[in-house]
Amino acid sequence: MRRREFIALLGAATAIRSFDARAERPPDRVLYFTYSAGYRHEVIPLSKATLTQLGRESGVFEVVATEDTSDFSTENLKRYAAVMFFTTGELPMSGAERTALLDFVRSGGGFLGVHSATDTFYSWPDYLDLIGGYFNGHPWHQAVTIEVADPSDPLVAFLGNSLQVEDEIYQISDFDYRRSHVLLRLDQRSVNLGKPGVHQRFYGWPLA
């Protein structure tokens, strides 16, 4: 299963779970932040289009994409249910913008870090607390098996016990395993652990 197919599956699950809720209230807004201070992934435009389509078809959420750090103000963030990062590097967010983000999350706002969001803000300890770990290389770009670590969780229950994905697999350092609820992880039997650049850790390779 490729990334686009996996995203489509997630969108289908969202639409099924929320069918009855659509008529009850307007869709939540998600602020999708795609600023690249480091490597810029070429898939970003496609991701914006895909997320926008998923939100529109599900009726559950509306995506507002931005690369403007000034959107991170206390007043503006009140308009959103969640913030989603697909970012890299040391982002040029001011102290006030960083505080607004943290206050938003502490007050119950959602935060989603996608892919290279873990390759972001290495110099900001509060961000590590927020994201739960840092990017530490991607030795595999191939078809792998992903284990569903908690099949009882409704976010991933529809996937069964495992799935196949062909993608770039991130390793995570500084993983906050004590406070993290792992939903998906790499099945290490599906990769070569002796490949250069592989870092084996007791918590394995958490992916979600």
C-alpha positions in Angstrom: 0.0 0.0 0.0 1.4 3.4 -1.0 1.1 6.6 1.0 -1.7 8.0 -1.1 -3.8 4.8 -0.7 -3.2 4.9 3.1 -4.4 8.5 3.3 -7.4 7.5 1.3 -8.2 4.8 3.8 -7.9 7.2 6.7 -10.2 9.6 4.9 -12.8 6.8 4.3 -12.7 5.9 8.0 -13.2 9.5 9.0 -16.2 9.8 6.7 -17.8 6.6 8.0 -17.3 7.5 11.7 -18.6 11.0 11.4 -21.5 10.6 9.0 -24.2 11.4 11.6 -22.2 14.3 13.0 -22.0 16.2 9.8 -25.5 17.6 10.1 -25.1 18.6 13.7 -22.3 21.2 13.6 -20.1 22.9 11.0 -16.8 21.3 10.2 -13.8 22.0 12.4 -10.9 24.0 11.0 -7.4 22.7 10.8 -4.4 25.1 10.3 -2.0 23.2 8.1 1.5 24.7 8.5 4.1 23.7 5.8 7.0 26.0 6.3 10.3 24.5 5.3 13.4 26.0 7.0 15.4 22.9 6.0 14.7 20.3 3.3 11.5 20.9 1.4 9.5 17.8 0.5 8.1 17.9 -3.0 4.9 16.2 -1.9 3.7 19.2 0.1 1.4 20.6 -2.7 -0.1 17.2 -3.1 -0.6 16.9 0.6 -2.5 20.2 0.7 -4.8 19.1 -2.1 -5.3 15.6 -0.6 -6.1 17.0 2.9 -8.5 19.6 1.5 -10.3 16.9 -0.5 -10.5 14.6 2.5 -12.0 17.3 4.7 -14.5 18.4 2.1 -15.7 14.9 1.3 -16.0 13.9 4.9 -17.7 17.1 6.0 -15.8 16.8 9.3 -13.0 19.4 8.8 -11.8 22.3 6.7 -8.1 22.8 5.9 -6.5 26.2 5.9 -2.9 25.9 4.6 -0.3 28.5 5.5 3.4 29.2 5.7 2.9 32.5 7.5 4.1 32.3 11.1 2.0 35.3 12.0 -1.0 33.0 11.9 0.2 31.7 15.3 -1.4 34.3 17.5 -3.7 33.7 20.4 -6.7 35.3 18.7 -6.2 33.6 15.4 -5.7 30.1 16.8 -9.1 30.4 18.5 -10.6 29.8 15.0 -9.1 26.3 14.8 -9.7 22.9 16.4 -6.2 21.7 15.5 -2.8 22.7 14.1 -0.9 20.3 11.7 2.8 20.6 11.0 4.6 19.3 7.9 7.8 21.3 8.5 11.6 21.2 8.7 14.4 23.0 10.4 14.4 25.9 12.9 11.2 27.7 12.0 11.3 31.6 12.2 8.6 31.8 14.8 8.8 34.5 17.4 8.7 33.9 21.1 5.1 35.2 21.1 4.1 32.8 18.3 5.7 29.9 20.0 3.9 30.7 23.3 0.6 31.0 21.4 1.0 27.5 19.9 1.8 26.0 23.3 -1.1 27.8 25.0 -3.4 26.6 22.3 -2.4 23.0 22.9 -2.5 23.3 26.7 -6.0 24.7 26.4 -7.2 21.6 24.5 -6.3 22.4 20.9 -5.1 19.5 18.8 -1.6 19.2 17.4 -0.6 16.8 14.6 3.0 16.4 13.5 3.3 14.7 10.1 6.5 13.1 8.8 9.3 15.7 9.0 7.6 17.6 11.8 10.0 15.5 13.8 12.9 17.2 11.8 11.9 20.5 13.3 12.9 22.8 16.2 15.9 20.8 17.5 16.8 23.9 19.6 13.4 24.3 21.3 12.9 21.9 24.3 9.2 22.6 24.5 8.8 21.4 21.0 10.4 18.1 21.8 7.9 17.8 24.6 5.1 18.5 22.1 6.3 16.2 19.3 7.6 13.4 21.4 10.9 12.7 19.6 13.3 13.8 16.9 14.1 12.5 13.4 17.3 10.4 13.4 17.7 9.2 9.8 15.7 7.1 7.4 17.7 4.0 6.4 14.8 2.3 4.6 12.8 3.5 1.7 10.9 0.3 0.6 7.9 -1.8 1.2 7.6 -2.6 4.9 5.1 -4.1 7.3 3.5 -1.7 9.8 2.1 -3.2 13.1 -1.0 -1.8 14.6 0.2 -1.5 18.1 -3.3 -0.9 19.6 -6.0 -2.4 17.5 -8.6 -1.4 20.0 -8.0 2.3 19.4 -10.7 3.7 17.0 -8.1 5.8 15.1 -6.5 2.6 13.7 -8.9 -0.2 14.5 -10.1 -0.3 10.9 -6.6 -1.2 9.7 -6.6 -4.7 11.3 -3.4 -6.0 12.9 -1.0 -4.9 10.2 -0.7 -3.2 6.8 1.8 -2.9 4.0 3.3 0.5 3.1 6.0 1.5 0.6 7.5 4.6 2.1 10.5 6.3 3.7 10.7 5.1 7.3 11.9 7.5 9.9 13.9 6.6 13.0 13.1 8.6 16.1 15.6 9.6 18.9 14.7 11.1 22.3 11.4 9.3 22.1 9.1 10.0 25.1 8.0 6.4 25.5 6.7 6.9 29.0 4.1 9.5 28.0 3.4 8.3 24.5 0.6 6.0 23.3 2.0 4.2 20.3 -0.6 3.4 17.6 1.6 2.2 14.7 5.1 0.8 14.7 7.5 -0.7 12.2 7.6 -4.5 12.1 11.4 -4.9 12.3 11.2 -8.3 10.7 10.3 -6.6 7.4 13.6 -4.7 7.2 17.3 -5.3 7.2 18.5 -4.2 10.7 22.1 -4.6 9.6 21.8 -1.8 7.0 24.2 1.2 7.5 22.5 4.0 9.5 20.2 1.8 11.5 19.9 2.8 15.1 18.4 0.0 17.3 16.7 1.2 20.4 14.7 -0.7 23.0 11.5 1.1 22.0 11.9 0.1 18.3 10.5 2.3 15.6 7.3 4.0 16.6 5.5 5.6 13.6 2.3 7.1 15.0 
